[in-house]
Amino acid sequence: MLSLSLVPNSGCSTPSNPDGRENVSGTITLNGSPLDGMAGIVFSPTVVGSNGGGQGQISNGQYALTGANGVKPGTYIVRITASVDFDKKTGKQADNTIQFGSEVPVDVVPPEFNQQSTIEFEVVSGAGNVFDYDIKTDYVPEMPMNAKTKEAIPL
C-alpha cells in the first residue's frame, strides 16, 4: 500500500530549469580591481535567432547566472557594461542614488568590451562555465557635455 502512494508523487515535481540552462559565474575586474558601480554582463548568442543568452548584475566584481536565469549551451559574445554616477556640479563620484538633474552616469568600460565586443565564450553542458575577465585599458571616460565641470574623469 505504501509503495502505491509514493508512485504518483514521483512524477509530479517539475524541473526548476526546463530549458537546460547552465550556471555561468565569474569575476570581472577593471585593471585588476573588482568592477563595481552600476555594472552588468550580457551573453548574446552568436547564432542568429537563438534565445539561449542571459544577463546579470555584477556586484563587487562578481556575477552568477543560475538555474532558469542561466545560459543555454552554445557560443556567445560577452558584453560588459559599467557606469558610475558623477555629480554634475562638482565632477566628483556621486553615491549612485540617481539624483535626477544633479547626477550623470558615465560609462567606465570602453565600447570594445560592450557595444563593439568580440569576446567569445562557450557555455558547455555539465561544465563549470566560469568566465573571469580582467578589462585592461587606459580608457578615460569623458564627462558629458551637460556637466558643468571636469572634462574627463580618471578611473
C-alpha positions in Angstrom: 0.0 0.0 0.0 2.8 2.4 0.9 4.6 1.9 -2.4 1.4 2.7 -4.4 1.1 6.1 -2.6 4.7 7.0 -3.5 4.4 6.3 -7.2 2.1 9.2 -8.1 4.3 11.7 -6.2 7.5 10.7 -8.0 6.4 12.2 -11.3 4.7 15.3 -10.0 7.7 17.6 -9.4 8.6 20.0 -12.2 12.2 20.7 -13.0 13.5 24.1 -11.9 15.3 24.5 -15.2 13.2 23.0 -18.0 15.3 24.8 -20.7 18.5 23.1 -19.9 20.3 26.3 -19.0 23.7 26.1 -17.4 25.1 28.1 -14.5 27.7 30.7 -15.5 29.6 32.7 -13.0 32.8 34.6 -12.6 34.8 37.6 -11.6 35.1 40.8 -13.7 37.9 43.3 -13.0 38.9 46.6 -14.4 42.7 47.0 -14.5 42.9 44.4 -11.6 40.2 45.9 -9.4 36.7 44.4 -9.0 34.2 46.1 -11.4 31.7 48.0 -9.4 29.2 50.8 -9.8 26.2 50.0 -12.0 27.7 47.0 -13.8 26.3 44.2 -15.8 27.2 41.3 -18.1 25.3 40.0 -21.1 25.8 36.7 -23.0 24.5 37.3 -26.6 24.1 34.2 -28.8 26.4 34.1 -31.9 23.7 32.1 -33.7 21.0 34.4 -35.2 17.6 33.6 -33.7 18.9 31.7 -30.7 17.2 32.5 -27.4 19.7 30.9 -25.0 21.5 34.0 -23.8 21.5 35.5 -20.4 22.4 38.6 -18.4 23.0 39.6 -14.9 24.3 42.2 -12.5 28.0 42.5 -11.5 28.4 43.4 -7.8 31.9 44.0 -6.4 33.3 42.2 -9.4 31.2 39.0 -9.0 28.2 37.7 -11.0 26.2 34.4 -11.2 23.6 33.4 -13.7 22.0 30.3 -12.3 19.0 27.9 -12.8 16.3 29.3 -15.1 18.4 32.5 -15.3 21.4 30.6 -16.6 22.6 30.3 -20.2 21.9 27.5 -22.7 24.9 25.6 -24.1 26.4 27.4 -27.1 28.8 30.2 -28.1 28.2 33.7 -27.0 29.5 37.2 -27.4 30.2 38.7 -23.9 29.3 42.3 -23.3 30.4 44.0 -20.1 29.0 47.4 -19.0 29.5 49.6 -16.1 28.8 53.2 -15.3 29.4 55.4 -12.3 27.3 58.4 -11.3 29.1 61.7 -11.0 27.8 65.0 -9.5 27.4 67.5 -12.4 28.4 70.4 -10.2 31.5 69.0 -8.5 32.6 66.5 -11.1 33.2 64.0 -8.2 31.8 60.5 -7.9 28.3 60.5 -6.6 26.5 58.0 -4.3 24.7 56.1 -7.2 21.3 57.1 -5.8 20.3 58.6 -9.1 19.5 62.2 -8.0 17.7 63.3 -11.2 19.1 66.5 -12.5 22.2 66.6 -10.4 23.9 63.3 -11.2 25.0 61.9 -14.6 26.0 58.3 -15.4 29.4 57.9 -17.1 30.4 54.7 -18.8 33.7 53.4 -17.3 34.1 50.4 -19.7 35.2 51.2 -23.2 33.0 50.2 -26.2 35.3 47.3 -27.3 34.1 45.4 -24.2 30.4 46.1 -24.7 28.7 47.5 -27.9 31.7 46.6 -30.0 32.7 43.4 -28.1 34.2 40.4 -30.0 34.9 38.5 -26.7 33.5 34.9 -27.2 32.7 32.3 -24.5 31.4 28.8 -25.0 28.9 27.5 -22.4 29.3 23.7 -22.2 26.6 21.4 -20.8 27.6 19.9 -17.4 30.8 22.0 -17.2 31.8 24.6 -14.6 31.3 27.5 -17.0 33.3 30.1 -15.2 34.0 33.3 -17.2 36.6 35.5 -15.5 37.8 38.6 -17.3 40.1 41.5 -16.5 39.5 44.5 -18.6 42.8 46.1 -19.3 42.5 49.6 -20.5 43.8 53.1 -20.3 40.4 54.4 -21.3 39.4 57.7 -19.6 35.7 58.3 -19.9 34.6 61.9 -20.8 32.2 63.9 -18.7 29.1 64.5 -20.8 28.6 67.9 -22.3 25.8 68.9 -19.9 28.2 68.6 -16.9 29.5 71.9 -15.6 33.0 70.8 -14.5 35.7 68.3 -15.4 36.2 67.3 -19.0 37.5 63.8 -18.1 37.2 61.5 -15.1 40.2 59.4 -14.1 39.4 55.8 -13.3 
